[in-house]
Amino acid sequence: LTDYSIILLIKGGNLSSTNTYQELVRKTYGLVGYLILSTLQFLYPFIAMISYNIITGDTLTKVFQRISGVGPDNVLTDRHFIILLTTVIFTLPISLYRDIGKLGKVSLISLILTIVILVIVMVRTVTFSPQVPKSENAWIFAKSNAVQAVGVMSFAFICNHNSFLIYGSLEEPTLKMWSRVTHVSVSLAVVISVVFAACGYMTFTGYTEGDIFENYCRDDNLATFGRFCYGVTVILTFPLECFVTREVIANVFFHGNLSTVFHIVVTVVIIAVATGVSLVYDCLGIVLELNGVLSATPLVFIIPTACYLRLSKERWNHSDNLISCLILAVGVLVMTFGFVLTILHPQECSHGKEMFYCISSNVSFHNSTLPP
């Protein structure tokens, strides 16, 4: 559905002769639609930036704890300090770039590190899962609040909000090339996500946290290396979301053009606010769920299909129109039920706590990757 929606979005842009998501919606649904989209298109990457900071604070503090001489009272184990440090040294300077194409090498590094993390999670499924007790009813296929997971998956797969930016950065920006890039990218993301999800749940079952690295023991050196890779990946992904939030503000308030001074000011303000929120709130799971159902779902499923259906000149029973109607219906259902269930059944957060199976078994890996 995501793959089809992304291609549909660019098709809608071609039909309406527009080259941004906001222009497409404005031409299709007027000022009201434009403002709704702009709000969602700002909120999704902005909340994503908050979640990335939360992940950075959670993961890198545990990495530094493994350094000899770094005790619990050391400043390097303070998530607030780590978030501020990485923001000032890494995410802010990278986010100040004006050309999204310059992040190409950064994206490649993120992809390589993601593969490394995936291998680590797979290894720990074999070596660690026997030592983690299974939760009650661990292998039930789905529970009543499974719709919440769809929201999180929407969060994971969404790239509609920056699709036009990426489309415009292609050397050959054609629908055929875009379809090829989309198919490859989404397929790779599906494989990685399925393996992550399967390995993570097989290892920790019902005890799985929103941030899977919260589940591993602090003295697990292999997991610590994974945390480091994860933290770096998130830091390198952060600027891409900042690009989108800044573009939305530029389009809404500055007619799409930011002077050098305003470019710097807007970037600093966005990052400062996102950082401030992430310093106050530290529970990742509910952030992902709410962002998924309230922002990602309409951006992925509802708005692109609604625009295409309005612009399409094909017969009502054309395959593109029928599939668009299906995706639209799925989006409305996921958004409605996902929000209700997230409020009624919020995910518990055990941020910063050592998991009980680490304490009770006193497991220490010391770089071992083989089961005893």
N, C-alpha and C positions, 0 to 999 in steps of 0.2 A: 504493500500500500504506500509506504514511504517513497519507494523508488518511483512508482507511477506518479505520485503527487509532485515530486520534484520536477519531473519531465513536464507534467501538466502545467506547472507554474511558468516555465519558460515558453511553452506553447501559448499560454495566455498572454505573455509579454509580446510575443511575435504577432498575435492576432490584434493586439491593441496598440502596437508600435510603441511600447514603453520598455524601458531598460532598468527599472527598479521595481521592487515589490510594492512600494508605496504608490508609485505612479500608476501601476496596474490597477490597484484597488480604487484609487481616486477616480480613474477613468471609468471604472466599472460601477462603483457604488457611491460615488460622490464624496463630499467632504466628511459625512458621518462615517462612512466605511474607512476613509483615509485615517481619521483620528482613532478609530477603534484599532485598526491595524498598527498604527504608529505606537499606540500604547502597548499592545501585545509584543510588537517587535522590539520595543525598548525593554520591557519587563523580562522577556525570556533571557536574552544574553546578560542582562544586569543581574538577575538572580543566579544565572550560571556562574558569573564572576564571583558572587558571594560564596556559592558552593565550592568553587575551586580554591578560594582562600581557606575555607574550612578544611578541605582535604589537605592543603599544604600545611596548615598548622597541626593537623592530626598526625600526618605521616612523618614529616621531617623532624618533629620533636622526638619521636621514637628512634629515628636514625641517630640523632645526636646523643641520645641516652646510651647508645652502644659504644660511644667513644670513651676510651679510658680517661678517667679524671673528670668526666662530666657527670655530676651528681644530680639528684632530684631538684636541688635548689639553684642549679646553674641556669643562667639566663637563656641558654640554648634549648632548654627543655620547656620554656614558656611559650605556648602557642601564640600569644599576642605578640611577643617579640619576633618570632619567626615570620608571622604574617607581615608585620611591618617591614622587616628586613628584606624579605623576598620582593615585596612591593616596591620598595625604594631602589633596590639594586637591579632587579630583573624586569618585573612586569610593567612598571611605569616607563622605563626607557624604551622597551620594545614596543609598547603601545603608542608611543609618540610618532612612530612611522606613519607617513601619509599614504604610502602605496602598499596595498595588501599583497601584491605580488612579491614583495621583499620577504614575506613570511614563508615562502616556499621551502627553503632549507630547514627552517624551524619545524615545519609540518613533517618533513621527512625524518628528522630526529625523533619527533614525537611518535611517529609510526614504528620506527625501529625499537624504541624503548617499550612501546605497547606490546610488541612481540616478545620482548625479553620478559616482561611482567607476566604475560600469558604462560610462558614456559615455566616460570617459577610457581605459578598457581597450579599448573598441571602436576608438577613434581610434588608439591606439598599435598595434593589430593592422594597420591600414592603413599607418601611417607608419614603424613600427619593424621589423616582421617580415621585410621584405626584407634587413635588415642582420644578422639573426641566423641563423647556419648551422643547418641542420636536422640533428637527431641521426640516428644510424643506425636504420634500420627505423622511421622516425618515424610512418608511416601504417598500421602494423599495427593491426587493429581492437582486439585485446585480447591481453595477455600472460598468463602463468600466474598472476601475482600480482594479477590484476584484482579479485579478491574484496576485497582491501584497500581498494579505492576505494569499495566498498559500505559499508564501515565508516565511512569519512570522510563519505560522503553521509548515512549515518544520523546522524552527529554534526551535520551541517548542517541536517537537516530535523526533528530531534526537538524537540517541544514538549510531549510527553506528561507530562513531569515537572512542568510548570506549567499543564497544561490546566485542572485544576479551579480553580486560582487565577484564570485568565482567564475561565473559564466563569462563575464567581461574580461577576466584575466587570462582566458584561454588564448593560445596563439591562433587557433581556428575556431572562433565562437559560432559554431553552427549547431543546429538541433541534433544532427547525427552525431557529432563529436560529443555534445553534452550528454546524449543518451548513453554513449559508450562509457564516458567518465562516470556517470551516475550508476550504471549497472555494476561496474567494477568496484566502485567505492562502497556502495550499499551492500553488495555481496560480501566484500571483505569485512565490513562492519558486522554483518549478520553472523558470519563464521566466528569472529572474535568474541562477539557478545554471547553466542550460544555456548561456546567453550568456557568462557568466564563463568557464566551462570551455572552451567552444569557442574563444573569442577568446584565452584564455591559452595553450591548447595550440597553436593555429595560429601563435602568435607565437614560442613558445619550445620547442615539441615536447618531446623527452625531457629537456631541461634545466630544465623547469618545477619550481620549488621549492614547498614546502608553503605558503609565503607568497608569492604571486605578485609582490608588490612588491619582493621580494628579487631578482627577475630584471631589473628595470629599472636602468638606469645612474644613478649618483648625480647626474650633472649634467643629468638630464632634468627640466626644471622642471615640465612637465605631470604627470609621474609623481610628482614631489615634492608637488604639490598633491593628487594622489590619495592619497598616503601620509597627508597631513594629515587628509583627510576620513575615511580608513580608521581612523586612530588615534582620531579623535573618535567615530566610530561604535562602535568596540569599547569605548571608555570608557563610553559611554552604555548599552551592552548589558550590561556587567559587573554592575550592580546587580540586574538581573532574576534572574541566576543566584544571586546572594547571597541573594535573597529565598527561593529554593527550599531552599538548604542550611540556612538559618536555620529555616525551617518544619519541615524534617525533624528537626533537633535539638530544636526545641520540642515536636514531637509525641512523639518517642521518650523524651526525658528530663524534659520539663516538662508533660506532659499537654496540650500544645497552647497553653499560655498562658505568655508571658514578661512579667515585670514590666519596667518601664522600664529599671531598672538591668541586669537580665540581658539584655534586648534589646540594649543597647549593648555589654555585655561579650561576648556571643556573636558579634555582628557584627564587633567588633574582632578577636577571636581568629580567626574564619574568614578574614577578609581578611589578617591578619598571616601566617598559615600559608601561604595561597595565594601571597602576595607573596614570602615567603621561598623557597618552592620555585621560583618563576619567576625569582628572582635567581640561583639556582644552576644551573638547567637552561634551555637556550635553543634546543633543536631542536624546532620546531613540528610537523613532519610526523609523527613517530612518536607524539607526544602525541595528535594528532587521530586517528590510526589506532587506537591502543590504546583510547582513550576511546570511539571509535565501535563497535568490535567487542565490548568487554567491558561497557560501560555502556549506550550508546545502543541497540544492537541488542536486548537483552532488554527495555529499557524501551519501545521502539517496537513491536517485532514479537511478542515472546514472551509477556510478562506480560499485556498487555491482551486478547489473543486467548484465552489460557488462562483468564483470569477470566470472559470472556464465555461460553466454551464450558461452563464449570461452572455458570454462572447461567442460561443460556438454557433455556427450556422448549419451544422449537421442536423439530420433528422433526429427526433427524440430517441429512437431506438438504435442509434449508432453506438458502437462499442465504447467509445470514449465517454459519451454521455451517460450510458448505463453504469459504467465503472465509477464515474464521478459521483453519481447519485449514491452508489453503495458506500464509497469512501466518506461522503458527506454524512450519511446516516450513522456510520460507525463512529465518526468523530463526535457527533452530538451525543450519542449514548455514552461514550467513554468520558467525555467532559462532564456530563451530568452526574452519572453514577460514581465516577472517580472522585469528584469533589465531595460528594455526600459521604462516601466511605472513608475518605481521608480524614474528614472531620470526626466521624463516628468512631473510627478505629485508627487513631494516630499511631505511627510506629514508635516503639519504645527506643530510647536512646541511651546507650551506656558509654557515652563519650569518655575516652581517657582511662577507662577501667580495664584492669587485667581480667581476662575471661576466667571463669571459675575452673575450667579444665586445665588451665595453665598453672593455677595455684595448687589445685588438689593433686595433680600428678607430678608437679615440680619438674615439668619437662624442660630439658635443655638440649638444644640441637648442636650448638657449636660447629656450625657449617656442615653437619652431616646431612646428606641427601638420600641416604639409604635407610629403609626400615630396619629396626633391630631384629 
